[in-house]
Amino acid sequence: SMDVLCMDKTGTLTNESILLEYYMDILGNENTEVLDLAYLNSSYHSGVRNPIDNAILACKSMPGREIHYAKLLTEYQKKDEIPFDYTRKFVSTLVQDSTGNSHLIMKGDIAHILSRCSHVEYRGTRLPMEKDARQSVFSVVGEMLQDGMKVIAVARKRVGRRKEITPDDERDMTLVGYLSFFDAPKQTAGESVTALKRLKVIPKILTGDQAAIALSVCRRVGISAEHILTGTQLDGMTDCELKKVVEETHVFAELTPGQKVR
């Protein structure tokens, strides 16, 4: 008989499709340029489309914006890319504008994007990133994460007239802003969790999402989130240590596929 059920969050507890709610500059003000950069990135990367890409690309159907996004893809042509992977947690695309200048656009996990940035951009001005940049970022997006929203960062870099990029180019980036998505629990999720508990089955969540998002969703559907283990913490444990921790932990967040298997 089964006494523990491990499940993913997206598509199991929450809907497979998510909605883009906000596109913001580094201070949280609405900024369409951030959305344009993300749109180019999502349009041109050749990896598997995920719910975030689908939500971004759906913007082309916004009233009065169809022509804008069609023109955007005409003005910026893809030259190269570095695909997303679960270690880097971001994807980079290289596009070239109509004048021949090339732009490296990166979008993905906030912490990983931040680690590649040396500057920020605000109202067209590029400024050196302050030492407390991480604190500044989470003062803007922290409440959204606590509410269970997915938030990603967008960064860019002008790279002359380059037609190819390597991982060495993914540094000294400029942070331009964030995109925030609503990832609502399914209406049936809470009932299903209650039914599992009634059958003496303990539900446990294994997700690649940020810990704050996992915590918010688990609280809404009734899964114990007193202890959370992240992928980074997991990597620092021996198998013996992990065996003990998994017994009392019900939420595992920021995991790679390999960490989920372990």
N, C-alpha and C positions, 0 to 999 in steps of 0.2 A: 504494500500500500504506500501511498505518497504522503509525506508529511511536510515537504518543502516544495514550493513552486517558484523557480527563478524565471523572470520575464524581463523583456526590454520595456522601455517606457513609451517611445514613439511608435504609434500604430497599435499598441496594446492597451495602455492606460489612456493615451491621448490619441487624437485623430491623426491620420497619416498626412493630411494636408494642414498647413499652417497659413496664417495671414500676416502680411507685412503691415505693421501698425505705424511705425515711426522711422523716418530717415533724418539723421541729425548730424550737426557738426560737433566739434569736440566739447562744446558747452551745452549741448542738448537742444539747440535751435534747429528748426526744420531747415533742411538743406538739400535741394534737388541735385546738386552736383555729386554728392555722396551716392545718391541713388543711381545717377548716370554711370558712375565708375563701377558700381556693383553690377549694374545691368550689362555692361560690356564684359566684365569678368565672367558672369554666369552664361552669357550668350556664347562666348568663345572657348571656354574650357571644354575639353572633349571627354572628361570623366563622366561617371554615372550621375545623372541628375538626381538631386535630393530635394526634400521638401522646401529647403531654404531657396535653392535655385528656382524651383517652380513658383514660389511666392514672389520672387523678384521679377521673373520674366512675365508674370501675370500683369505687371504694371503697364505693359504695352496696350492693354485693353482698357486702361483708365480713360474716361471721357476726355476728348481733346488732346490725348497724348500719343495717339497712334502714329501720327506723322513725325512727331519729335523722336520717337525711338527708332523708327525706320531710317530717319536721317542720321541718327547717331551711329548706326551700324554702317552707313555709307561713308561717313566722315572718318571713322576709325576702323582700320583693317587689322585682323589678327596676323601676327608674325611668329609668335612662339608661345609656349606655356610650360609650366612645371606643375604637374597634376597634384591634386590633394592626396595626402596620405595621413594615416591616423597617428603618426609620430609628429609630423610638422603641424597638422591641424589647420592648414590653410592652403589655398590654391593661388597661383600667380599666372597672370596672362600678360603678354607683351603685345601692345597695339601701336599702330603707327597712324598719325593723323594726316590730313590732306597736304600738309606742308612738308612731310617727311620726317617729322620729329617723333620719337618713340617714347612710350609711357609704359612703365611696369605697374600693373594694378594687382594688389593683393587683398584678399578678403578671407576672414576665418576667425578662429578663436581669439578672444581679446588678449589674453596673456601672451600667447605665442606671437601675435602681431606686434604687441608692445615691445617684446624682446628684440624685434628687428628694426624698431624705429629710433631715430635720433632727433627727429623734429616733429612738430605739429603744425597744422595749417589752420588759420582762422581768418575768415573774410579775405582770402587771397594772399595773406602774408604768412610766410614760412618762418617759424620761430624755433629756437632750440628747446628740446624737451627738458622740463625741470626734473630734479632728482626725485621728487615725490609724485612722479607722473602716474604711477599705479593708483595712488590714493585719489588723485584728481579724477582719473577715469571712473573709478567706482563710486565717487560722489555723484557722478552724472547717471550712471547706469545701474547702480546698486539696488535701488528700489525696484526697478523693472525686473531684475534677476530674482529678487525676493518674492515678487508677484508671480513668478513662474514663467516669465517671458524669455524667449531665446534672444540673445543680443550678440552680434558679431561686429568686428571692427573692419574698417576699410582703410588701406594705406596706398600710397603711390610714390613713384619716383621717376623723374625724367632721365632718360638714358641716351641722350643724343640721337643718333640715327641707327641705333643697334637693330639687328634683325634676329638676334638670338639671345637667350639668357641662360645663366647657370645658377645654381644655388648660392654662389658667391655674390651674385647681384642682389640677393634678398636681404640686404642690410642697408643701414643708413636710409631707411624708408621714412616717409612723412605720413603721420597719422592724420587722416582728414575727417573721420567721423564714425558713426555707428548706424546699424540697422537693427530694429527691434521687431520681433515676431510674436504673435499670440499663439500659444500651443495649449489649447484647452483640453482638459480631461474629457473622455467620452462620458455620455450621460449614464451609461451602464457600468462604468468602472467601479464606483463606490459599492454598488450592489454586488458585483462580482467578488470584490475583496471581502465583503461581509459574508458571502456564501462560503468562500474558502475557509475563513476563520471558523465558521460554524461546523465545517467538516474537519477541523483541527489541522488544516493545512496552512503553513506559514508562507505568505507571499513575500518574495524578495525581488528587488529591482536591480538590474545591471544595465547601466546607461552610459553613453559617451558624453552626455550633457553635463554642464557645470553643476556642481554640488548644490548651489542655491536653487537652481531650477528643479532638480530632483526632489529636494526637500519640500518645496512649495507644492508640487504635484502630489507627493506622498501624503502630505498633511490633508489635502483636499479629498483624497479617496480612502483615507483611513489606514495607511500603512505606517507602521512604526518607523520613525526616523531619528530615534534617540542617538544612534550611532551611525555615522557615515564614513565609508572608506573610499578614498580616491585612488586613482591609478598610480599616482606618484607614491602614495603611502604603501600601496600594495607592492610596488617594485622594491621597496626597502625591507620587505619581510622575507624570512625563510619560509619554506613550505610548512614547517612545523608551527611557526608563529601564525601563519595564515589559517591553518586548520582550526586554531583556537578562536581567532577573531571572527571567522565567518559564522560561527555558531550564534554569536550575539549581535551580529550586524545584519541589518535588513536592507540597507541602501548602499549600493556601490556605484560611484559616479566618476565621470571623466576617465572612462576606461577605453582602451583600444580593443579591437577584436581579440588580439592575443591575450590580453589581460582577462577578458571575459572567459576565454577557454580555460585559463589557469584556475 
